[in-house]
Amino acid sequence: MIEVRNISKSFGDHLVLDDISISFEKGKTNLIIGKSGSGKTVLLQSIVGLHEIDTGEILFDERDFTRMNFKQKKQVRKEFGMLFQGAALFDSFTVEENVRYPLDMFTDMTFDEKMERTNFCLQRVDMMNANKLFPAELSGGMRKRVGIARAITLNPRYLFCDEPNSGLDPQTAIRIDKLIREITGEFNITTIVNTHDMNSVMEIGDKVMFIYEGIKCWEGTKDDILNADNQYLNDFVFATNLAKTVKLIQNKKPETRS
């Protein structure tokens, strides 16, 4: 479990996070949603230690991350798995080398042990025949799956996903959502997903927090969200779905010929 207690964060005179508290539960997909500029990315980055918070506490299974020294934080970060928005694979590394990279950096495993773990992770995301390919040879969805494989190589206790479906077609996005949910339950990970994709919310939102202008405005489950009595949340859900519908209609328009 990850507990966020009364955290605030400012950049200069601009207050980005305002007294946010929430618990992210183990074995569940915990989603942070909100429009662009709402503070959800800063919240996720603060939780993993990329930003120093101004006030409050962040606890990983009752360990106060905010009071740890550099060495202690480094140990906790070894328990993190990260899936970045663009997968963030090394272009000059093969798929196999990308997935093995955390093992090379943080373990004393033998090469054979590393390869056994690498192949297991690639098999788990259905990429077992892609070892020698380079990222440029992969589709967007394939790169995301390799990113997930790399994120779980160290058996993380915590998995952080930043806009995992960004740039993906709907069918591929559903596959990535399903994979994140399966891995979360299978390995009993505390997973936090930062997203504005309402399809993801309704597909895998075991617990959902909505941020509006740096304030936690609502929390609940995917089953609660459509009946929520919160105007800011309702406006966000409606606007998001309307934009998707308009885009879908535009994409289906027949071409006009002169």
CORBEL-V346663 format. One line per field, one symbol per residue. burial: 1 if it has 9 or more other C-alpha atoms within 8 Angstrom, else 0. Layout:
burial=???
//
This chain:
burial=111111111100001111111001111111111100011101111110000010011111000110010000100001111111101010001111011111110000000001101110111010110010111001001111111111111101111111111001000111011111101110011111111101011111111111111111111111000000000011011001100000000000000000
//
